[in-house]
Structure formats: structure tokens, C-alpha cells
């Protein structure tokens, strides 16, 4: 027999672990934006999929744009959380790179990426990002800044390793581009060229290749 717990007000109490309305709106919007694109989804569509009145959405968000903004805030926060405890951007960065050594640094770098994309929501948000890059200037600039920050991070880290003779004396800018090009190609291949045709998640499809790429780059640049 199913028993519904009620508050004194007579409304059903929230079951522990059950998603609240705002989170359901958030997750539903991610699903719909990833499937149809931002412009192909209305507030009415989101409300219908959640099973609430359209007006109820405005109790949690000012509109569709704020929902999209919150999705990409989550995207960046998830990245920060995946980096937390593994890397600190500070004046001690050089000491940190040296203490890790080449093998430790490369393992950390690939680990951050796989941890980040291990979030079930992240694949859909990546799909939204690729769709919206074409006509959403805010997202295009945000993703470009995110990408540029990645290139700068690896260029500076490789420069430190060259300085301390941890790797071969290769142009660190070129090396950063070579290292990241694999990830960019993999993301484009999965989220654009073959999207919807692969049976596994991104990590299931590319996990082994990420390990191979990390090993190849590591062995290629060892002094």
C-alpha cells in the first residue's frame, strides 16, 4: 500500500531525495534545449514537460534566458569543483607543477576532464553549447574565454616543465595546442558529427582514447 505523507497544510510532503520544482525545471530545460535548441523550446514547453502551470516557472526563474544562464553557471561551477583540490591557480603554480612531475601533472589534467564530463548533466550541456555557439553571442564568448583559459593554462604549465627540464624544450604554445586538439576533436566528433548515433556516453566512447592520448603525449615529451 502506498502511503502519502502530508504536512499539516494538507499538501504532500517532499520525499527525501526527491527533486524540488526548481531543479525539475532546470533538468527538464537541459533535456529540451539539448534536443531542440534554445530557440526551439518555450516556457510553455518546459512547464508541460515538468507537469506544472506555465506561471509556476516564474516563481523560480524570470524567464527562459535566466534558465539558460543558470545552466552555464552550473557548467562552469562543475569545472571549478572538478579542479578543486587538484590544482590551485596561484603564485605557487610553479612549485605545484614541479612537485607533480610530468606523469603526475598529465594524470591530473586528464582526471579533471573525465571527472567533469562524468556529471550526467554535462553531456547535455555540452550539446546545448555546440548548438548555441552559432547564434548566441553570450555563450560563444563564454566558451571562447573558457577555451582560451585552457590554452593559457597548459602553455604556462608546459613552460614551467621546460624550465625545470621535466620535458623536452618544445614550444609550449604549440605543445598546448597539440595536447588540447585531441579533446576538441573528440568533443566535435561526439557532440556534432556523431551525436545520437553512439550507444555509450562520451566517457564510455572516448575513455580509452583519452588514456592513450595522455600516454602518447607524456612519452613523446619526456626528456
Secondary structure, 3 states (H helix, E strand, C coil): CCCCCECCCCCECCCCCCCCHHHHHHHHHHHHHHHHCHHHCCHHHHHHHHCCCHHHHCCCCCCHHHHHHHHHHHHHHHHHHHHCCCCCCCCCHHHHHHHHHHHHHHHHHHHHHHHHHCCHHHHHHHHHHHHHCCCCHHHHHHHHHHHHHHHHHHHHHHHHHHHCCCECCCCHHHHHHHHHHHHHHHHHHHHHHCCCCCCCCHHHHHHHHHHHHHHHHHHHHEC
